Amino acid sequence: MHDAVKEYYGKTLQSSEDLQTNACCTDSNLTTDVKTVLANIHDEVLAKYYGCGLVTPESLTDCHILDLGCGAGRDCYALAQMVGEHGFVTGVDMTEEQLAVANKHLAYHQQKFGYQQANTEFKLGYIEKLDQLGLAENSIDVIVSNCVINLSPDKEAVLKQAYALLKNGGEMYFADVYADRRIPEHLKNDPLLYGECLSGALYQGDFIELAKQVGFADPRLVERREITIDNPEIIERVQGIKFHSNTYRLFKAPELEANQEDYGLSVVYQGTVASHPDALQLDQDNYFAKGEKIKVSGNTWQMLTHSRFKSHFEFVGDFSQHLGAFTRSPSCATDQPKAKTSTTTSGCC
């Protein structure tokens, strides 16, 4: 399928308008900051964008970010502004035509951002073979990916190698397409469905188990959006399978447990993450209003204390007493604002 994907994204698609579903190209609810960042990106790079929304985790200053399946580099150039001149962004893609566009505009973006030197690089390679890119293990702060892992024929290899490259406390934050059931074998080899990010999609339940197997013990859902298909031919081919574009964050943190456990722990968000002065939403179940003492599970505590978010929280309690399985307060489900998706967040961790 590598050759089919190269053909589809390198030659068949000339712009995002050629896509047949809304699995990709859904920049909904963009903040003013993100709109400003995108306005600085070259028009040719923007025209070659085929992702499913801009993946923008919080607190990226000075981070080293790896973008899997970077294409023409739109997300890389956006993130290059967010990490700042002392951060760095590496993009990897297997499509030479896309990388030619990305590399063509390196100097343009360096000058546009006002940097002394470019803080972005692009590598030709496969996301299943990250160990061949010359990147050191335990060297990456954040790995992002945008509607690409579903196109890989070996998703386990992608996740395994991503886990190896991340620093302890680092995270993989990515948007991708998932199916509500396992895709039949005869559909997996359909070039159109594969190129449209549909027939390569994992059953969501299988993805959760796979993520845990490679070391990401507690996958966190950030956003969920239903994918609509307007092409009658594709609707007939997928045979009633429903698809969603989900954003997950997978932390590489020590001592994460298989389940959410209660140790009587709490945290207080300080309101210090840029562009999040009033509240920070970690995922669909973890919403932190500034200054409020919020009960959290042991896993959430570990994610926050070992990651770049540590300095933004006050931590209350310790692991000296286990109180059983973690449950959220019933009132939390109705008191918190909506998440970044069509579903509501239950808020209090």
N, C-alpha and C positions, 0 to 999 in steps of 0.2 A: 504493500500500500504506500510505501514511501514514494515510489515513482508516480503513483496516481495523485498523491497530494502535491508533489512538486509541479506536476502538469497543471493541476487545478488552480493553485495559488500563484504559480509563476507565469502561466500563459493564458489559461482560460479566463480567469478573473482579471479585468482591467481596472475596475474600481469597485467600491463597496456596493454600488447600485446593481451589480451583476449577481449578488447573492439571492437565493430563492426563499429564505426564511428569515425570521428575526432572531435566530440563534446568535447572530453577531450584530455588531454595530448598534448597541443600545446604550448610548450615553444619557441615561435618565438621571434627573435630579442632580445635575452637576452644580457644585458650589461655585461661588464667585472666584475663589482661589484657583480652582481647577480650570475654569474658563479662561482665566488670565494666563495660566501655564500653557494651555493648548493654543492660545492666540500667538504664542511665540514660535510655534513649530511650522516648518516650511510646508507650503501647500501641497507639494508633490508627496511628501511623507503622509500627510493627512488623507490624501486621496487613496492611498494604498493600504488603508487601515481596514482589517477584517475581524477585529476582536469583538468581545461581548461586554463592552463597558471598560472604563479605565479603572484598573486595579490600583487603589491608592490607600494602603495602610497608613496609619498615623505615625507621627514622630520619626521621620526619616532622616533628619539632619545628620550628615557625616557618615551615613550608612554605606556599605558596599552591597549593591543590589544585583541579583542575577535575574534576567528576564528570559524565560524559556519560550522559544518560538516567537522571537521579537519582530519578525516580519520586516517591514520597512523602517521600523524604529520609532513609531509614534510614542508608544508608552515609555521607551527608554529616554527619549528626549524630554518627555514630561517629567519623569522621575529624576532626571539629571538636574532639573531645576529645584526639585524638592529636597534632594540630598545636599545641595549646595556645592560650592567649588571644592570643598575638601572631602566630599563623598565621591562615590564612583558607581557607574552602572555598566554592567556587561550584558550584552545581548547575544543570544545564540539562535541560529535558524539554519535550516537545511536547504533553503531556497535561494539560489544565487541571485536570481532577478530581484528578489526583495532586499537582500543585503546590499546589492549594488546601489539601490535607492538610499538606504540608510547611510552607507559610507560616503556617498556623494555629497551629503550635506553636513558632515562633521564640522568643517570649518565655519559654515554658516551659523550653526547653533552655538559654537563656542563664542563667536563674536556677538551673537544675539543675546546670550546670557551674560556677557561681559566677563568671561573667565580668562585667566592667563593661559590656561591650556585646557584641552578637551578633557572632560571627565566621563567620557563615554567611549566604549569600544564594542565592536561587533565581531563575532566568531562564527565561521561556517562549521556546522556540525549537527549531530543528532542529539535530541534531548534524552535518548536512552543511553547515550555514550558520553555523559558529562565528564567522565574520568579521562577522556581523551583531549580535553580542552586546555590542559595545563593549569587548572585551578586547584589550589591546595584544599585539602579536607579541613573542615572546621574554620573556614575563612570568610564565609558569606553571612551577612547580617539578615538579609531578607531575600527570599526567592519569590518572584511573581510569575504568573502565567495567565494568559488571556485567551480562553477558548482554543487551547492547543493540545492539551494532554489527551483529549478524546481522539485526536488524530494519530496518536502513537500506537503502534502494534504491540508494545511491551510497556504497559503502564507501571507494572511492578518495578521494572528497572529505572524508570523515571523517578519514582518516589524514593527508592532505595538510594540512588545517587544524590538526589536532592538532600536527603537526610544526612548523608555523609559530608556534604559540602557545608552545611549550616554550622555555625558556631553554636555552642550550648547557649540557650536563651534566644536563638534565632527562630525565625518562623517562615513557613511557606504560606503565602497569601495569594489565592488564585481563583479566577472565575472559570467555570467549565460547564459542559452540558452533561446532564444525567438523564437516564431513562427510568420509567416506573416499572420496568421489568427487564429481564435479560434479552438482548437483541438476538433474534434467530440467526443461525450461521449463514443462511443464504442472503441475508441483508448486509452482513458485514463486508461483503466483497462488492457491493454496489458502489461504483466510483462517485456518482452524484450524491448519494446519501452520505457517503463517507466525507466527501469534500465539504458538504454542508454541515458538518459536525454533528450528524445524527447517528449513523449506523456504527460509529466507533465509540459512542457514549457508553459508559459503564452503568449498570444497574446501581442505583444509589446505595443499596444495602451492601453490595459487593465492594464498592469503593470504601465505605467505612471500615469494613473488615481488612481490606488491603492496607489502608493507611495505618491501622493499628499494628498489623504484622510487620511492617518495615520500621516501626519505632515511634510513629506519631500516635501516642496512646489515647489522646482525647481530642478528636477532630471537632472543630467548632464551626457551626454554620453562621455566616454573617448575613447573607442575602439569598433570597430565593425568588425566581421570576419564571412564570410560565412562558414557554416558547410557542408562538403561533406559526402555523404553516398556511400560506395562502395559495400555494401551487397545487392544483387538483391531482396532478400526477404523483407528487411526493406524498400527498395525503393518502392516496391509494396504496403506495408502496410501503408505508410504515405500518399499515395494518392495525391502526388503533393505538399504537404505542404513544404514550404521552412523554414529553420532554420538558425539562426545566433547566434554566441557567442558574447555577448556584455558585456563591462565593464562599469558600472555606478558608479558615486559618488553622494551620497545623504547627504547633509549637514543638521545638526540640528542647525539652526541659527535663532535667533529671528528676527522678522520683515521682513522675506522674503515675497515677494508679489507673487500673482498668475501668473503674467506676467513680462517680462523684461521691466523695465521702465527707462526713461532717466532723470537724475538729473544733467547732466553736470559734472559727476565725472570722475576722472582719477587716475591711479596708476602707479608707477614706480618700477619695479622689481630690487632688489639690487644685485642679483647674488649670494646670500648667502645660498641657499639650497644646501646641500651636493650632489655632482655628477651632479649639474645643474648650473654650473658657468656662462653659456652664455645665457640661456633662461629657462623658466619654462612653461610647458603646463598644464593648469588646466583641460581642456577638449577639445573637438574637435573644439570649437568656441573661446577658450580663450588661446591665446599664448602670452607670455610676454618675449620679448627680454630684456636683461639686459640694464638698463639705459634709456630705451625708455618710454616716457610718453604715456600711452595707455588709451583710453576712455573705461569705463566699465559701465555696467548697475548697478542699485541700488542693485540688488540681488547679483551680483558678488562682489561688494564692501562689502556687509554684510557677505558673506561667508569668504572673506579674513580677514576682521577685527575681526571677532569673532572666528577664528580658529587658529591653530598652525602656520599658514602662516603669521600672522600679522607682526611679526618682520622682515620679508623678503621684505616688501613693504613700499614705501612712498605713502601716500594717499593725493590726491589733490581734494579740493572741499567740499561741504556739501549738505544736502538734502533740502535746503531752497527753491529751485525752481524746480518744475516739468516741464519737457520739452516734455512730451508725451511718446509714445512708443519708446523703445530703438531699434535703427538700427545700424548695423556696417557700417563702411566706405566701399564703393564698392571696393576700391583698396586693402583692406585687403585680400580679397579672393584669389588674385593672387600673393601677395607678400610674403606669409608665407610658411615655409617648410611643408612637409607632416607630418601628425599625425602619431601615432604609429600603424596605421591600413592601410587598402587598400584605404581608402578615404582620401581626403585632408582636412586639417584644414583651416578654414577661418580666423584663427589667431586673429586679433584684436577684442577682446571681444565684 
